[in-house]
Each structure stands twice: as structure tokens, then as C-alpha cells.
Amino acid sequence: DPNEDTEWNDILRDFGILPPKEEPKDEIEEMVLRLQKEAMVKPYEKMTLAELKEAEDEFDDEDMRAIEMYREKRLQEWKVLKKKQKFGELREISGNQYVNEVTNAEKDVWVIIHLYRSSIPMCLLVNQHLSLLARKFPETKFVKAIVNSCIDHYHDNCLPTIFVYKNGQIEGKFIGIIECGGINLKLEELEWKLAEVGAIQTDLEENPKKGIVDVMVSSIRNTSIYDDTDSSNSDNEDTK
């Protein structure tokens, strides 16, 4: 028996008279090899719709039925994705578009509108941040409008102005430099503000400005304690 494990057969194998002994494959190894082979023949989930179309001639009837089901699944996923990502940019609108684009926007769509004047540096900063956020959150509608086209005689002290709408109702508003975050407004800080009113779903875990606020509060408390101590000492000295 050429497969028998004997000393004589080992000698014959060493001289090349018998072929090398075949090692029995482990059941798990056999299964892995089979799955790898099937994956090479039917890689449905690794193909794009275009690749599936090109490869149709290479599949049998059973393959085609599986591909058709998979294609339908991918199409539905694509439609859902397109529905969610229908915005993705900060668009300029005029005053006469306000009602259609903002107040009467699609049902359950969050709309963020920035009323600005290009001569105000803070307005330009807010536009830069909103443009980036519009790309990050394409399911939310971001628009901007020159304030004069929407509201006559709007005071510069109220700019920038950000209104947040949903279903025709104002759900949030930030009026003026302070409410919008200050002249040194960071992108993450504006993102947090908009997330707090529900307009976007941020991945930030905490308010980026929290550390600054804590330091300010701590400083105020320390100053207050220091003042109280001085006042107490002064009262004691007056009593003496």
C-alpha cells in the first residue's frame, strides 16, 4: 500500500519512487477551502450594481435569481441613502424663496437658515462653518440669505442670525454675535449648538466649550472668595 506508513515506504519516498504521502485534511480546513472557493465563484456582496451587470453571462439560473434578489436589496439601500443625503451644501436663497425653502420645507426636514451681511466678519465665519456642517450632515437643509432680502432695516447688532426650523416652526434661534458663539467661534462649538436644538445628530460627546466655561466659573468663584475674605478682614480691622 503506497499510503501505508512504513519504514520501507519512507525509503521509497526519499528516492522518489513513491509520491509524497498525502496528509488528511482537517474538517474545518476543508470547510474553509470550500467557502473560499464559493466566495471566488459567487462574490455577490462584493460587487457593485455595475459589476453585477457585467458579470451576468458568467452565472447560471440559480446565480441569477440570487443576484436579482441582491440587486433589489442594493437598490433599496441606495434609495434610502439618496433620500437621506439630498442636501449636502450651504445654498444661497433670496427673500422671496424664504417661504418655500424654509417655512414650507419638506415634512420632518430640519432647516437651518443664516441671515447675514457680507460686510460683517462674524457672518463670513458662520457661513464657513455652516458650509462644512452641511457636507457633514446632508440630511439637514442648510441655507443662507442676505438679510436685506428677507427683512427690511434689520439691525447689524442682531447679526449673525441663525434660525432653526422644522415643519414650519422655529425650533431654535441664535441672534447676534454672543448667542452665535462669539467672534472666536469654533466649528465644533456651532455643531454642538445646532445639535442641542435637534437639527443635527452630532458625534461630539460633550460641549467643546465646557472646559472654557468651567475655567471661567472657577475663576469667578475664586475671585468672589478672595473679595469676601478681603471684606471680612477689613471689617475685623474696623472693629478693632
Phi, psi and chi 1 to 4 in degrees:
 res  aa     phi    psi   chi1   chi2   chi3   chi4
   1 ASP       -  114.4 -177.4    1.1      -      -
   2 PRO   -64.6  -19.9   22.8  -32.9      -      -
   3 ASN   -94.1   -2.2  -69.2  -42.2      -      -
   4 GLU   -69.4  141.0 -170.4  176.7   -3.9      -
   5 ASP   -90.0   81.8 -166.4   14.5      -      -
   6 THR  -124.4  162.2   63.8      -      -      -
   7 GLU   -64.5  -37.2 -175.1  177.2   -5.2      -
   8 TRP   -65.0  -43.0  176.3 -112.8      -      -
   9 ASN   -64.4  -36.1  -81.0   -8.2      -      -
  10 ASP   -61.4  -40.1  -71.3  -19.9      -      -
  11 ILE   -65.4  -42.9  -66.0  171.9      -      -
  12 LEU   -63.9  -36.0  -65.7  177.6      -      -
  13 ARG   -67.7  -39.5  -69.4 -171.1 -171.0   97.6
  14 ASP   -60.2  -34.7  -70.4  -20.2      -      -
  15 PHE   -88.3    1.1  -77.9   93.0      -      -
  16 GLY    79.5   10.0      -      -      -      -
  17 ILE   -75.3  -38.9  -62.2  173.1      -      -
  18 LEU  -107.3  146.1  -73.1  179.2      -      -
  19 PRO   -69.4  159.7   26.4  -34.2      -      -
  20 PRO   -56.9  145.0  -22.4   32.7      -      -
  21 LYS   -70.1  133.1 -176.0  180.0  178.8 -178.5
  22 GLU   -79.6  126.3  -68.6 -175.7    6.2      -
  23 GLU   -83.1  132.4  -65.3  -67.6  -25.5      -
  24 PRO   -64.0  134.7   24.0  -33.4      -      -
  25 LYS   -80.5  140.4  -72.2 -174.5  172.8   61.5
  26 ASP   -67.0  146.9 -177.1   83.2      -      -
  27 GLU   -60.8  -39.6  -71.4 -175.0    8.5      -
  28 ILE   -66.0  -41.0  -64.8  177.9      -      -
  29 GLU   -63.0  -40.3 -176.9 -178.0    0.6      -
  30 GLU   -60.7  -42.3  -72.0  -82.5    8.7      -
  31 MET   -66.0  -42.3 -177.9 -179.7   67.3      -
  32 VAL   -61.7  -44.8  170.3      -      -      -
  33 LEU   -62.1  -40.1  -68.7  173.1      -      -
  34 ARG   -65.6  -43.6  177.2  173.1   55.9   80.3
  35 LEU   -64.5  -38.7  -68.9  173.7      -      -
  36 GLN   -63.3  -40.0  -72.5  177.2  -20.4      -
  37 LYS   -65.1  -43.2 -174.8  177.1  179.5 -179.6
  38 GLU   -64.5  -37.7  -71.1  179.3    0.6      -
  39 ALA   -63.8  -34.5      -      -      -      -
  40 MET   -71.2  -32.8  -68.2  176.3   62.4      -
  41 VAL   -83.1  -37.8  175.5      -      -      -
  42 LYS  -128.1   67.7  -56.0  174.3 -178.4  179.9
  43 PRO   -86.8   54.8   33.9  -32.8      -      -
  44 TYR   -54.6  -49.7  -55.6  135.8      -      -
  45 GLU   -74.7   -4.7  -63.1 -167.4    3.4      -
  46 LYS   -98.7   -3.2  -64.9 -179.3 -179.1  178.9
  47 MET  -101.2  147.5  -72.5 -173.9  171.3      -
  48 THR   -81.3  169.3   63.4      -      -      -
  49 LEU   -61.0  -37.6  -66.1  176.5      -      -
  50 ALA   -65.4  -40.6      -      -      -      -
  51 GLU   -67.1  -37.1  -71.1  170.7  -21.3      -
  52 LEU   -62.6  -40.3  -74.2  172.7      -      -
  53 LYS   -62.1  -43.0 -177.4   67.3  176.4  176.7
  54 GLU   -68.0  -29.9  -67.7  177.8   -0.2      -
  55 ALA   -93.3    4.8      -      -      -      -
  56 GLU   -55.9  -39.0  -78.4 -177.3   -7.4      -
  57 ASP   -66.6  -17.8  -65.7  -21.5      -      -
  58 GLU   -89.9   -4.7  -58.9  175.6   12.7      -
  59 PHE  -109.8  151.0  -62.2  118.9      -      -
  60 ASP   -87.2 -174.2   56.2   25.9      -      -
  61 ASP   -61.6  -41.6  -69.4  -17.5      -      -
  62 GLU   -64.1  -41.6 -176.4  178.5  -11.2      -
  63 ASP   -61.3  -43.7  -67.7  -30.2      -      -
  64 MET   -64.0  -37.0  -70.0  -56.1  -62.8      -
  65 ARG   -65.0  -42.3  -76.0 -167.2  -66.7  -88.4
  66 ALA   -65.3  -39.5      -      -      -      -
  67 ILE   -66.0  -40.2  -70.9  171.7      -      -
  68 GLU   -62.9  -40.9 -169.6   58.9   37.4      -
  69 MET   -65.5  -41.5  -68.7  175.9   62.2      -
  70 TYR   -68.8  -38.8 -179.7   64.7      -      -
  71 ARG   -61.7  -42.0 -179.9 -172.2  -76.1  115.2
  72 GLU   -63.5  -40.1 -177.2   61.5   27.6      -
  73 LYS   -62.4  -45.0  177.4 -176.5  174.9 -176.1
  74 ARG   -65.0  -36.9  -69.6  -67.9  -62.5  -87.0
  75 LEU   -64.7  -42.3  -79.2  171.4      -      -
  76 GLN   -64.1  -41.4  -67.7  -57.0  -40.5      -
  77 GLU   -62.3  -40.5  -69.3  173.8   -9.7      -
  78 TRP   -65.0  -40.7  179.3   79.9      -      -
  79 LYS   -64.5  -42.5  -72.2  178.1 -178.7  178.4
  80 VAL   -62.9  -42.7  170.7      -      -      -
  81 LEU   -63.8  -44.2 -176.5   63.2      -      -
  82 LYS   -63.6  -35.8  -69.5  -64.1  -71.3 -177.5
  83 LYS   -65.6  -39.0 -174.2  176.1 -179.4 -179.9
  84 LYS   -72.5  -35.1  -72.5 -176.6  177.0  180.0
  85 GLN  -105.2   51.9  -62.8 -175.9  -15.8      -
  86 LYS   -94.3   -0.6   56.3 -174.9  173.6 -177.6
  87 PHE  -114.6 -101.2  -57.9  114.3      -      -
  88 GLY    85.4    8.7      -      -      -      -
  89 GLU  -153.4  157.0   63.2  176.4  -15.3      -
  90 LEU   -88.5  108.6  176.4   62.5      -      -
  91 ARG   -97.6  144.6  -70.1  174.1   42.9 -119.2
  92 GLU   -88.3  131.1 -178.3   88.5   35.0      -
  93 ILE  -127.5  164.5   65.9  170.2      -      -
  94 SER  -104.0  170.4   60.1      -      -      -
  95 GLY   -58.4  -38.1      -      -      -      -
  96 ASN   -75.3   -4.8   56.9   15.9      -      -
  97 GLN   -98.2   -5.8  -65.8  175.9  -65.0      -
  98 TYR   -55.0  -48.9 -163.6  106.7      -      -
  99 VAL   -62.8  -49.1  173.3      -      -      -
 100 ASN   -68.0  -41.7  -73.0  -26.5      -      -
 101 GLU   -81.6  -28.1  -65.9  -75.6  -11.0      -
 102 VAL  -115.0  -68.1 -179.8      -      -      -
 103 THR   -62.1  -42.6  -49.6      -      -      -
 104 ASN  -103.8   31.4  -66.4  -20.1      -      -
 105 ALA   -65.0  168.5      -      -      -      -
 106 GLU   -54.1  149.0  -61.0   92.5  -36.2      -
 107 LYS   -59.8  137.1 -175.1 -179.3  177.9 -177.2
 108 ASP    65.6   13.1  -65.2  -28.9      -      -
 109 VAL   -95.1  128.7  169.2      -      -      -
 110 TRP   -78.1  134.3  -73.0   92.3      -      -
 111 VAL  -123.4  127.9 -177.3      -      -      -
 112 ILE  -114.5  119.8  -63.9  168.3      -      -
 113 ILE  -119.6  134.3  179.3  165.6      -      -
 114 HIS  -110.7  118.0  174.7 -147.0      -      -
 115 LEU   -91.8  124.4  -59.2  179.4      -      -
 116 TYR  -142.0  169.2   75.1   99.8      -      -
 117 ARG  -132.9  128.0 -154.8 -174.2  -54.1  -80.6
 118 SER   -66.6  -14.7   57.7      -      -      -
 119 SER   -81.8   -6.0   59.3      -      -      -
 120 ILE  -103.9  115.1  -62.1  177.0      -      -
 121 PRO   -54.5  -39.9  -26.0   34.7      -      -
 122 MET   -61.6  -35.4  178.7   69.3  179.7      -
 123 CYS   -64.0  -40.4  -70.7      -      -      -
 124 LEU   -65.7  -37.7  -60.6 -179.8      -      -
 125 LEU   -64.4  -44.3  176.6   63.2      -      -
 126 VAL   -62.5  -40.4  169.4      -      -      -
 127 ASN   -62.1  -38.9  -84.2  -20.7      -      -
 128 GLN   -62.4  -46.3  -70.7  177.0    6.0      -
 129 HIS   -65.2  -43.7  -70.7  -19.2      -      -
 130 LEU   -64.6  -33.6  -69.7  178.1      -      -
 131 SER   -62.6  -41.4 -177.9      -      -      -
 132 LEU   -69.7  -40.7  -66.2  173.0      -      -
 133 LEU   -67.6  -31.9  -67.5  175.1      -      -
 134 ALA   -63.2  -36.1      -      -      -      -
 135 ARG   -74.0  -33.7  -70.3 -160.5  -72.5  -89.4
 136 LYS   -75.4  -30.4 -176.2  175.7 -179.5 -179.8
 137 PHE  -124.9   71.5  -57.6   99.6      -      -
 138 PRO   -68.0  -11.6   25.0  -34.3      -      -
 139 GLU   -80.9  -11.2   67.7  -80.6    3.9      -
 140 THR  -102.6  141.8  -62.2      -      -      -
 141 LYS   -90.5  119.6 -171.6  174.8 -173.5  177.7
 142 PHE  -111.7  124.3  -72.1   79.3      -      -
 143 VAL  -136.5  160.1  -66.0      -      -      -
 144 LYS  -136.7  155.4   60.5 -179.8  178.3  177.1
 145 ALA  -151.8  138.7      -      -      -      -
 146 ILE   -64.7  128.3  -64.1  174.6      -      -
 147 VAL   -57.9  -36.9   66.5      -      -      -
 148 ASN   -61.8  -26.6  -70.7   -9.3      -      -
 149 SER   -78.4  -14.0   70.6      -      -      -
 150 CYS  -109.8  -41.5  -57.9      -      -      -
 151 ILE  -134.4  124.8  -53.4  172.8      -      -
 152 ASP   -75.4  141.6  -69.0  -28.9      -      -
 153 HIS    58.4   34.1  -48.7  -60.0      -      -
 154 TYR   -74.9  128.9 -161.8   69.3      -      -
 155 HIS   -74.6  139.5 -155.9  -74.6      -      -
 156 ASP   -59.9  -28.2  -76.4   -0.3      -      -
 157 ASN   -63.6  -18.4  -70.5  -18.0      -      -
 158 CYS   -93.3    2.7  -63.4      -      -      -
 159 LEU  -104.9  146.0  -63.2  176.3      -      -
 160 PRO   -69.4  155.8    6.1   -1.2      -      -
 161 THR  -125.6  127.2  -69.8      -      -      -
 162 ILE  -120.5  123.2  -60.9  173.6      -      -
 163 PHE  -110.5  140.8  -69.9  133.3      -      -
 164 VAL  -117.4  120.4 -179.9      -      -      -
 165 TYR  -114.7  152.1  -78.9   79.2      -      -
 166 LYS  -152.0  127.3 -174.3  179.3 -177.8 -177.1
 167 ASN    52.5   41.1  -64.3  -32.5      -      -
 168 GLY    81.0   -0.6      -      -      -      -
 169 GLN  -111.1  143.2  -59.5  -63.4  -41.9      -
 170 ILE   -78.9  117.2  -66.0  180.0      -      -
 171 GLU   -99.8  -13.5  -59.4  -66.7  -21.5      -
 172 GLY  -165.0  152.0      -      -      -      -
 173 LYS  -151.6  141.7   55.8 -174.8  176.8 -179.3
 174 PHE  -131.7  111.0  -52.5   96.4      -      -
 175 ILE  -117.0  120.0  -60.2  174.1      -      -
 176 GLY    92.4  166.8      -      -      -      -
 177 ILE   -60.0  -44.8  -68.7  176.3      -      -
 178 ILE   -64.9  -48.9  -59.4  -58.5      -      -
 179 GLU   -65.7  -29.3  -73.6 -167.7   14.4      -
 180 CYS   -79.6  -11.0  -75.0      -      -      -
 181 GLY   123.7   -1.9      -      -      -      -
 182 GLY    91.9  166.3      -      -      -      -
 183 ILE   -68.4  -18.8   58.3  174.3      -      -
 184 ASN  -102.4   28.7  -64.6  -43.5      -      -
 185 LEU   -54.5  127.9  176.5   68.1      -      -
 186 LYS   -96.5  154.9  -58.7  -67.9 -170.5  -63.3
 187 LEU   -55.6  -46.4  176.0   64.5      -      -
 188 GLU   -64.2  -32.6  -66.7   78.7   10.6      -
 189 GLU   -67.6  -40.9  -66.0  167.0    2.7      -
 190 LEU   -68.4  -39.0 -178.1   55.0      -      -
 191 GLU   -58.0  -43.2  179.5  176.2  -25.5      -
 192 TRP   -65.1  -42.1 -174.7  -95.2      -      -
 193 LYS   -58.8  -45.3  -78.7  179.8  172.7  -68.0
 194 LEU   -70.5  -32.5  -63.7  175.3      -      -
 195 ALA   -69.6  -34.1      -      -      -      -
 196 GLU   -62.9  -31.4  -77.8 -171.0  -48.4      -
 197 VAL   -90.4   -2.5  -62.5      -      -      -
 198 GLY    95.6    2.6      -      -      -      -
 199 ALA   -71.0  -27.7      -      -      -      -
 200 ILE  -138.2  159.8   56.6  177.5      -      -
 201 GLN  -106.0   93.2  -62.1  -64.4  -41.7      -
 202 THR   -79.0  156.0 -177.5      -      -      -
 203 ASP  -100.2    4.9   52.2    5.0      -      -
 204 LEU   -71.2  137.5  -63.0  174.7      -      -
 205 GLU   -89.3  -22.7  -65.1 -178.6   -3.1      -
 206 GLU  -154.1  164.3   63.7  176.4   12.0      -
 207 ASN   -59.7  118.9 -173.0  -12.7      -      -
 208 PRO   -60.2  -21.7  -18.7   30.7      -      -
 209 LYS   -92.9    0.2 -142.2  166.3 -174.4  175.6
 210 LYS   -60.1  -42.8 -177.8  176.9 -178.3  -63.3
 211 GLY   -60.8  -41.0      -      -      -      -
 212 ILE   -66.1  -42.8  -61.5  173.4      -      -
 213 VAL   -62.6  -42.8  172.6      -      -      -
 214 ASP   -61.2  -41.5  -70.6  -15.2      -      -
 215 VAL   -64.0  -42.3  169.7      -      -      -
 216 MET   -63.6  -44.0  -69.1  174.9   63.1      -
 217 VAL   -63.0  -43.7  170.8      -      -      -
 218 SER   -61.9  -41.6  176.3      -      -      -
 219 SER   -63.9  -41.9  176.9      -      -      -
 220 ILE   -64.2  -42.1  -68.1  170.0      -      -
 221 ARG   -63.6  -44.2  -75.1  175.2  178.8  169.0
 222 ASN   -62.5  -41.6  -69.5  -23.1      -      -
 223 THR   -63.2  -40.5  -58.3      -      -      -
 224 SER   -64.5  -43.2  176.9      -      -      -
 225 ILE   -63.3  -42.7  -67.4  171.1      -      -
 226 TYR   -62.4  -42.9 -179.5   76.2      -      -
 227 ASP   -65.2  -40.7  -70.7  -16.4      -      -
 228 ASP   -64.2  -38.7  -70.7  -15.8      -      -
 229 THR   -64.9  -45.4  -57.7      -      -      -
 230 ASP   -60.3  -42.2  -76.4   -8.6      -      -
 231 SER   -64.3  -40.6  176.4      -      -      -
 232 SER   -65.2  -43.6  177.5      -      -      -
 233 ASN   -62.2  -41.3  -69.5  -24.2      -      -
 234 SER   -64.1  -39.4  176.9      -      -      -
 235 ASP   -65.4  -39.5  -69.3  -18.8      -      -
 236 ASN   -63.8  -41.3  -70.0  -25.9      -      -
 237 GLU   -66.5  -37.3  -71.2  176.6    0.6      -
 238 ASP   -65.9  -36.3  -69.5  -18.6      -      -
 239 THR   -65.5  -39.6  -58.7      -      -      -
 240 LYS   -65.9      -  -69.1  177.0 -178.0  179.2
